């Protein structure tokens, strides 16, 4: 099988899950290779995402690893046999890989939940707002790079995946551009919040005892809870978190933040009021 030069985040996630299954079974890569009748290098390539794995070989591995979770196994098979070439592949070699990985993750998500503190999230940004965010980058982007990032961000917004946003008042008030652009962004937020697949909740400044202001995160639901992913912004792009312990912690964190936010109707009224104040 052809060795990949640059596995996608989805391919890497499959590789990680297969390695976790082997570790749980207490087998070395060499032992797993012997059971499969291949060499240890092939197992290493599969577990690093450098090589794909067929359904037949994946199910044989799972059998040797004593994996009895059929629903989980079926989800792994779907990941292994997926041949989707999404729209984001048009940007390969033009944008950082993290941009493509994020679009791929969103495409396969069953739902998404986000907590935003300083900025309106990319999935809900106006083009003027997004342009201002990208223009503030250091080092400065070239005109071509800026336009490519804008195109990519606007195309990400075509998703119909259920999406719930909890946004702090701070992010609503910070003007990344001028007054007109900020007002237009607030108006768009209100409009989008009325979509069937989008829910927006606001955390106001006057909330007592709120101590989770640094909890910016995106929680992406997979086909099963153990295949969920948390996305955090880091200086070089995005970090994907998928350990079960951390996923559980982030689920709890989101529930707590959501519990103190305004309901969707009051949130729309709140954003509308801010827009009129500008």
C-alpha positions as CSV (number, residue, x, y, z in Angstrom):
1,X,0.0,0.0,0.0
2,X,1.2,3.5,-0.8
3,X,2.8,5.4,2.0
4,X,1.2,8.8,2.7
5,X,3.3,11.8,2.9
6,X,0.9,13.8,5.1
7,X,-1.9,12.0,6.9
8,X,-5.0,14.0,7.6
9,X,-6.3,14.5,11.2
10,X,-9.0,11.9,10.5
11,X,-6.5,9.4,9.3
12,X,-4.3,10.1,12.3
13,X,-7.3,9.6,14.6
14,X,-8.0,6.1,13.1
15,X,-4.3,5.3,13.6
16,X,-4.4,6.5,17.3
17,X,-7.5,4.4,18.0
18,X,-5.9,1.3,16.5
19,X,-2.8,1.8,18.6
20,X,-4.9,2.3,21.7
21,X,-6.7,-1.0,21.0
22,X,-3.4,-2.8,20.7
23,X,-2.0,-1.2,23.9
24,X,-5.2,-2.3,25.7
25,X,-4.7,-5.8,24.5
26,X,-1.1,-5.8,25.9
27,X,0.5,-6.6,22.5
28,X,3.6,-5.1,21.0
29,X,3.7,-4.0,17.4
30,X,5.9,-7.0,16.6
31,X,3.3,-9.4,18.2
32,X,0.4,-7.7,16.3
33,X,2.4,-8.0,13.1
34,X,3.0,-11.7,13.6
35,X,-0.7,-12.3,14.3
36,X,-1.6,-10.5,11.0
37,X,1.2,-12.2,9.0
38,X,3.0,-8.9,8.2
39,X,6.1,-7.2,9.4
40,X,6.3,-4.7,12.3
41,X,7.0,-1.8,9.9
42,X,3.6,-2.2,8.4
43,X,1.9,-2.0,11.8
44,X,4.0,1.0,12.6
45,X,2.9,2.7,9.4
46,X,-0.8,2.0,10.1
47,X,-0.5,3.3,13.6
48,X,1.2,6.5,12.5
49,X,-1.3,7.2,9.7
50,X,1.3,6.7,7.0
51,X,-0.6,3.7,5.6
52,X,-4.3,3.0,5.3
53,X,-5.9,-0.3,6.4
54,X,-8.5,-2.4,4.7
55,X,-11.8,-3.4,6.4
56,X,-10.7,-7.0,6.3
57,X,-7.4,-6.3,7.9
58,X,-8.9,-3.9,10.5
59,X,-11.5,-6.4,11.6
60,X,-8.8,-9.1,11.9
61,X,-6.7,-6.7,14.1
62,X,-9.7,-5.9,16.2
63,X,-10.4,-9.6,16.7
64,X,-6.8,-10.2,17.8
65,X,-7.2,-7.2,20.2
66,X,-10.4,-8.7,21.6
67,X,-12.4,-5.7,20.7
68,X,-16.1,-6.6,21.1
69,X,-17.6,-3.1,20.7
70,X,-19.2,-3.6,17.3
71,X,-20.6,-0.1,17.1
72,X,-17.1,1.3,17.7
73,X,-15.6,-1.1,15.2
74,X,-18.1,-0.2,12.5
75,X,-17.2,3.5,13.1
76,X,-13.5,2.7,12.7
77,X,-14.3,0.8,9.5
78,X,-16.2,3.8,8.1
79,X,-13.1,6.0,8.8
80,X,-10.8,3.5,7.2
81,X,-12.8,3.0,4.0
82,X,-13.9,6.7,3.6
83,X,-12.7,8.0,0.2
84,X,-14.2,11.5,0.5
85,X,-12.2,14.1,-1.2
86,X,-13.8,17.2,0.3
87,X,-13.8,20.8,-1.0
88,X,-11.0,21.6,1.5
89,X,-8.5,19.5,-0.5
90,X,-8.5,22.3,-3.1
91,X,-6.5,24.3,-0.5
92,X,-3.8,21.7,0.1
93,X,-0.4,23.2,-0.4
94,X,-2.0,26.7,-0.3
95,X,-3.1,26.9,3.4
96,X,-1.7,25.5,6.6
97,X,-2.7,21.8,7.1
98,X,-4.6,22.8,10.3
99,X,-7.1,24.7,8.2
100,X,-7.8,21.6,6.1
101,X,-8.0,19.3,9.1
102,X,-10.5,21.5,10.8
103,X,-12.8,21.6,7.8
104,X,-12.5,17.8,7.5
105,X,-13.4,17.4,11.2
106,X,-16.4,19.7,10.8
107,X,-17.6,17.9,7.7
108,X,-17.8,14.5,9.5
109,X,-19.2,15.9,12.8
110,X,-22.6,14.9,14.0
111,X,-22.9,18.1,16.0
112,X,-20.6,20.9,17.4
113,X,-20.5,22.9,20.6
114,X,-18.4,26.0,21.1
115,X,-17.4,28.4,23.9
116,X,-16.1,31.8,22.7
117,X,-14.7,34.5,24.9
118,X,-12.7,37.0,22.8
119,X,-13.9,36.6,19.2
120,X,-17.0,35.6,17.3
121,X,-16.2,32.0,16.0
122,X,-15.2,31.6,12.4
123,X,-18.3,29.6,11.5
124,X,-20.5,32.7,12.3
125,X,-18.2,35.5,11.2
126,X,-19.1,38.1,8.5
127,X,-16.5,38.5,5.7
128,X,-15.5,41.9,7.0
129,X,-15.0,40.6,10.6
130,X,-13.0,37.6,9.3
131,X,-10.8,39.9,7.2
132,X,-10.1,42.1,10.2
133,X,-9.1,39.0,12.3
134,X,-6.8,37.7,9.6
135,X,-5.3,41.2,8.9
136,X,-4.2,41.5,12.5
137,X,-1.9,38.4,12.1
138,X,1.8,38.8,12.8
139,X,3.7,38.4,10.6
140,X,1.4,40.0,8.1
141,X,-0.3,37.9,5.5
142,X,0.2,38.6,1.8
143,X,-2.9,39.7,-0.1
144,X,-3.1,36.2,-1.7
145,X,-2.8,34.4,1.6
146,X,-5.5,36.6,3.1
147,X,-7.9,36.0,0.3
148,X,-7.4,32.2,0.5
149,X,-8.1,32.2,4.2
150,X,-11.2,34.2,3.7
151,X,-12.5,31.9,1.0
152,X,-11.8,28.9,3.1
153,X,-13.6,30.4,6.1
154,X,-16.7,31.4,4.1
155,X,-16.9,27.9,2.6
156,X,-16.7,26.3,6.1
157,X,-19.9,28.3,6.9
158,X,-22.0,26.2,4.4
159,X,-22.3,23.4,7.0
160,X,-25.7,22.4,8.2
161,X,-24.4,20.4,11.1
162,X,-26.1,21.2,14.4
163,X,-24.1,23.9,16.2
164,X,-24.4,25.4,19.6
165,X,-22.4,28.5,20.6
166,X,-22.0,29.9,24.1
167,X,-20.4,33.3,23.7
168,X,-19.3,35.8,26.3
169,X,-20.4,39.4,26.1
170,X,-16.7,40.3,25.9
171,X,-16.5,38.8,22.4
172,X,-19.7,40.7,21.3
173,X,-18.3,44.0,22.4
174,X,-14.7,43.8,21.2
175,X,-14.4,45.7,17.9
176,X,-12.0,43.9,15.7
177,X,-12.8,46.5,13.0
178,X,-14.9,49.6,12.9
179,X,-18.4,50.3,14.3
180,X,-20.2,49.4,11.1
181,X,-18.5,46.1,10.8
182,X,-19.2,45.3,14.5
183,X,-22.8,46.1,14.1
184,X,-23.1,44.0,11.0
185,X,-21.5,41.1,12.8
186,X,-24.0,41.4,15.7
187,X,-27.0,41.5,13.2
188,X,-25.7,38.4,11.4
189,X,-25.4,36.6,14.8
190,X,-29.0,37.3,15.5
191,X,-30.1,36.1,12.0
192,X,-28.0,32.9,12.2
193,X,-29.3,32.2,15.7
194,X,-32.8,31.8,14.1
195,X,-31.5,29.0,11.8
196,X,-32.7,25.5,12.5
197,X,-29.2,24.1,13.1
198,X,-27.7,27.0,15.1
199,X,-28.3,27.9,18.8
200,X,-26.6,30.9,20.4
201,X,-26.4,31.6,24.1
202,X,-24.8,34.6,25.7
203,X,-22.9,34.9,29.0
204,X,-23.3,38.6,30.2
205,X,-20.7,40.5,32.1
206,X,-23.0,40.9,35.1
207,X,-23.0,37.2,35.8
208,X,-21.9,36.6,39.4
209,X,-19.2,34.0,40.1
210,X,-18.3,33.2,36.6
211,X,-14.8,31.9,36.7
212,X,-14.5,30.1,33.3
213,X,-13.7,33.0,31.1
214,X,-10.6,31.3,29.7
215,X,-12.5,28.2,28.6
216,X,-12.5,28.9,24.9
217,X,-13.0,25.5,23.1
218,X,-14.8,23.7,20.3
219,X,-16.3,20.3,21.1
220,X,-16.9,18.2,18.0
221,X,-19.2,15.2,18.4
222,X,-18.3,12.1,16.4
223,X,-20.4,9.1,15.6
224,X,-19.7,7.8,19.2
225,X,-18.6,9.7,22.3
226,X,-15.2,8.0,22.3
227,X,-14.6,9.4,18.9
228,X,-15.4,13.0,19.9
229,X,-12.7,15.7,19.5
230,X,-11.9,19.0,21.3
231,X,-10.3,21.7,19.2
232,X,-8.2,24.4,21.0
233,X,-6.4,27.3,19.3
234,X,-2.6,27.3,19.6
235,X,0.0,29.7,18.2
236,X,0.7,27.4,15.2
237,X,-2.9,26.6,14.4
238,X,-5.3,24.1,16.1
239,X,-4.7,21.3,18.6
240,X,-6.9,18.3,18.5
241,X,-7.6,16.6,21.9
242,X,-9.1,13.1,22.0
243,X,-8.2,11.3,25.2
244,X,-11.3,10.0,27.0
245,X,-10.4,11.6,30.3
246,X,-10.0,15.0,28.7
247,X,-13.1,14.6,26.5
248,X,-15.1,13.9,29.7
249,X,-13.6,17.0,31.4
250,X,-14.5,19.2,28.4
251,X,-18.0,17.8,28.3
252,X,-18.5,18.7,31.9
253,X,-16.9,22.2,31.4
254,X,-19.3,22.9,28.5
255,X,-22.4,21.8,30.5
256,X,-21.4,24.1,33.4
257,X,-20.8,27.1,31.0
258,X,-24.1,26.4,29.2
259,X,-26.0,26.2,32.5
260,X,-25.1,29.8,33.4
261,X,-25.8,31.3,30.0
262,X,-28.9,33.1,28.9
263,X,-31.5,31.0,27.0
264,X,-31.6,31.4,23.2
265,X,-34.5,33.9,23.1
266,X,-33.0,36.2,25.8
267,X,-29.6,35.9,24.1
268,X,-31.1,37.2,20.8
269,X,-32.6,40.1,22.6
270,X,-29.3,40.8,24.3
271,X,-27.4,40.8,21.0
272,X,-30.1,42.9,19.4
273,X,-29.7,45.5,22.2
274,X,-26.0,45.6,21.8
275,X,-26.3,46.1,18.0
276,X,-28.7,49.1,18.5
277,X,-26.3,50.7,21.0
278,X,-23.5,50.9,18.4
